[in-house]
Amino acid sequence: MSKRRVFGELECAILSLVEEKGPLSVKEVQKLLGNKDQYTTIMTVMVRLTEKGKLKREKEGRQYFYRLAPKSSKKSVLQGLKHRLLGVRPVQLVAHLLESSDALTDEEIEDLENLIREAKRKR
């Protein structure tokens, strides 16, 4: 039995592909995702992302091509999806992990510190 993806994961995967590759058709997205999901599933997700204002579609010939909507930045879109998937803000997740003494190794804590320093540097 194959493991099905959570809807939010598929949204994230599609948004990342459209951001990276530019305008894509449903068929192209399906192929880039390794044909793991049904065409109709991908089409439904892409239509819903269009309805949510995350994607914009334009018809060329008999098919639609989807791209990120002008008002949507990849960062804001993916941040919202991550929040929905995790159910908490990232800082709450990190706080929870740090409170649990066996949740993270010393190396993982160091990695988190490095990520925070890098994020601060980029601002």
C-alpha positions in Angstrom: 0.0 0.0 0.0 1.5 3.4 -1.0 1.8 6.1 1.5 -0.5 9.1 0.6 0.7 12.6 1.0 -0.9 15.1 3.3 -2.7 17.8 1.2 -0.5 20.5 2.6 2.6 18.7 1.6 1.4 18.5 -2.0 0.5 22.2 -1.9 4.1 23.0 -0.8 5.6 20.7 -3.4 3.5 22.3 -6.2 4.3 25.9 -5.0 8.0 25.1 -4.9 8.0 23.6 -8.4 6.1 26.6 -9.9 8.4 29.0 -8.1 11.5 27.1 -9.3 10.5 26.2 -12.9 8.1 29.0 -13.9 4.7 28.5 -15.5 3.8 24.8 -15.5 0.8 22.7 -16.7 -0.8 20.1 -14.4 0.8 17.4 -16.6 4.3 18.9 -16.2 3.8 19.2 -12.4 2.7 15.5 -12.3 5.8 14.5 -14.2 8.1 16.6 -12.0 6.6 15.0 -8.9 7.5 11.6 -10.2 3.9 10.6 -11.2 3.2 9.7 -7.6 -0.1 11.5 -7.5 -3.1 11.2 -9.8 -3.5 13.9 -12.5 -6.9 14.9 -11.0 -5.5 15.2 -7.5 -2.8 17.6 -8.8 -5.3 19.5 -10.9 -7.6 19.9 -7.9 -4.8 21.2 -5.7 -3.7 23.7 -8.3 -7.2 24.9 -8.9 -7.7 25.4 -5.1 -4.3 27.3 -4.9 -5.6 29.5 -7.7 -8.9 30.1 -5.8 -6.8 31.0 -2.7 -4.9 33.5 -4.7 -1.6 31.7 -4.4 -1.4 30.7 -8.1 -2.5 32.4 -11.3 -3.5 30.5 -14.4 -3.5 31.3 -18.1 -5.0 29.2 -20.8 -2.7 28.4 -23.7 -4.4 26.2 -26.3 -6.3 23.5 -24.5 -4.4 23.6 -21.2 -3.8 26.0 -18.4 -0.3 27.0 -17.2 0.1 28.0 -13.6 2.5 30.5 -12.0 2.8 32.2 -8.6 0.3 35.0 -8.3 2.0 38.4 -8.3 1.0 39.2 -4.7 2.2 35.9 -3.4 5.8 35.5 -2.4 7.1 31.9 -2.0 8.2 32.8 1.5 4.8 33.9 2.7 3.0 31.1 1.0 5.2 28.4 2.3 5.3 30.0 5.8 1.6 29.9 6.0 1.5 26.3 4.8 4.1 25.2 7.3 2.2 26.9 10.1 -1.0 25.0 9.0 0.9 21.7 8.8 2.7 22.0 12.1 -0.1 23.7 13.9 2.2 26.0 15.7 4.5 28.9 15.0 8.2 27.8 14.3 9.4 29.5 17.6 6.9 27.4 19.5 8.1 24.2 17.9 11.8 25.0 18.7 10.8 25.9 22.2 9.1 22.6 22.6 12.1 20.7 21.2 14.5 22.6 23.5 12.4 21.8 26.6 12.5 18.1 26.0 16.1 17.1 27.0 16.2 14.0 24.8 14.5 15.6 21.7 17.7 17.1 20.3 21.3 16.1 20.4 24.1 18.6 21.1 24.9 18.6 17.4 21.3 19.4 16.5 21.2 22.3 19.0 24.4 23.6 17.4 22.8 23.4 14.0 19.8 25.4 15.2 22.2 28.0 16.7 24.0 28.3 13.3 20.7 28.6 11.5 19.6 31.4 13.8 22.9 33.2 13.4 22.6 32.9 9.6 19.1 34.2 9.6 20.2 37.2 11.7 23.1 37.9 9.3 20.8 37.9 6.3 18.5 40.6 7.8 
